[in-house]
Amino acid sequence: MAAPMKRNLLSFFKFIVFFVSSLIINNVIGENSHHLHEYFLCRKCGREIVELSNLKNVPSSVALRQRNETLGHKEEVLVQLFKNPQNVFYEVITATQANVFRASQETGGDTWWPGFNWIILGCPQCRQHIGWEYIPQSKNTDEESFLGLVLGNLLYENEADELISSN
């Protein structure tokens, strides 16, 4: 009787170790994979706009002010302040890609990145103004297109979760 009881205890112990190990592994993997897919949402409708991993600092020589900020889990994101010809101020972050639609034709005047034309971008769901796409004016350059996104029109997804859970 002692041998079957030992086997049962050993089996039970192995099960507990396996169960606890898998919980720990799933928790670690789950946390890390969440950080890989953090988003800024459209502040108006909540649509996923830009993944934090797609943010890329593109400094402009005509920015009125620049600062580095931690946004979500991404450190040292360049936030730049600009003023348009109508005296409207925008804080802008830059990215390589985002979920947006092109809301205008390519324009070359009044650009905040000299050497780049721009196109107005909107949220694909609610059409809220999200920012601009910047396209190199010269086709013979190593420069690549990028997006300038209006920080005030975006909401970090964890902030949205906190707003929803606090109501």
N, C-alpha and C positions, 0 to 999 in steps of 0.2 A: 504494500500500500504506500510505502514511503517513496518508492521510485516514481509511480504515476503522479504523486503529489508534487515531487520535485520537478518533473517534466511540465506539469501544469503551471507551477510557479515560474519556471524558466520561460515558458511560452508567454505567460502573462507579462513578465518583465520585458521580454523582447518586444512585445506588442506596445507596451508603454513607451519604451525607448524609441521605437519606430514612429509612433504617433506624435510624441513631443518633438522629435527631430523634424518630422515633416511639417509641423506647425511653424517651427522656427524658420525653416528654409522657405516656406511659402510666404511668411511674413517679411523676411529679408528681400526675397525676390519681388514681392508685391510692392514694397516701399521703393526699391530701386527702379522698377519699371514705371512707377507713377512719375518719378522725377524725369524720366526720359520723355514723357509725353505731357508736359505741363503747357497750358494754353493761356493766351489772353483772349478774352471773349469780346464781342461787340457789346458795348455798355448799354445800348438801346434794346437789343433783342436776345442777347446771350449766345449768339452763334460763335463757334470756335473760329477765330481769325488767324492767329499766329502761334505756332509752337515756340516755346522759349528757346529750343535748340536751333531755331532758324534766325535768331537775333544775331546781327553782325554789326559791330561798330564801324560806321563810315563817317568820319569827322568832316565838317564843312568849315571852310575858311570864313564864311559870312554869318555864322551863328552868332547871335547876340550874347549867348552864355552857354557853357557846356558844364556838365557834371557827370560823375559816375555814380550809379545807384545799383543796389541789389534789388532785382525784380524777381519775385518768386525765389527759386534756388539758383538763379543765374547772377553771378557777381559782376561788378564793373560794367554794367550796361550804360553806354553813353546816351545821355538825355540832353538834347540841344534845344535851345529856345530860338524861334524865328518870328519875324513879323512880316505879314503880307502887305501888299500895296494899299489894302483897305484898313490898315492898322489893327488887324486881328493877330493876336499872339498864339503861337502853337508850340507845345513841347513835343518833340519828335524823337522816336527811336527808329532804328534802321534794321532791316531784315533782308534775307535772301529770297524768301518766298512766304506767301500767306494766302489764306482763302478769301479772295476779294474779287470784285469785278471792275473792269475798266469803264469809267463813267464819262470819259471825254476823249478828245483827240490829242495827239502828242503836240505839246507846246514848248517853245524855246525861250520865251521871255520870262523875266522875273524869277529865275531859278535860284534856289538856295544852294545848289551844288554846281558851281561854274563848270561848263563843259558837258552838262547833262540837260536834256529836255525832260519834260514831265507829263504825266497823265494822271488825272484825278481818279482815285480808287474809292469804292464803296463796299459796304457789307453786302454779300450776295443774297442775304435773306430780307433785310429791312431797308436797304439802300442808304443807310446812314453813312456820311462821309467818314472814311477811315484813314485816308492819307493820299500818297502819291507814289507812282512808280517813276524812277529816274533812269533814263536811257542815255547812254553815251551819244553825244552829237557826232563824234567821228567814228566811222566804222573801222578805221585803222588804229585801234587802240586796244590795250590789254584790259581796260576798264570794263566792268560788267554792270549790267542793270541791277538795281536794288530798290527796295521799298522804304519810303519814309512814312511811318505810321504815327498818327496823332495819339499820344499817350492818354489824353483826357477822354478819348472816345473808346478806350479799351478798358477792360476790367479783368484783373488777374483771377483765374478760376477759383482759387482758394478764398479770395475776398467774396466772390459770388456765393460760395458755399456758406460762408460765415453770415452773409446778409440773409440768406434764405433760412438758415437754422435759427437766427436770432428773432425772426418774425413769428 
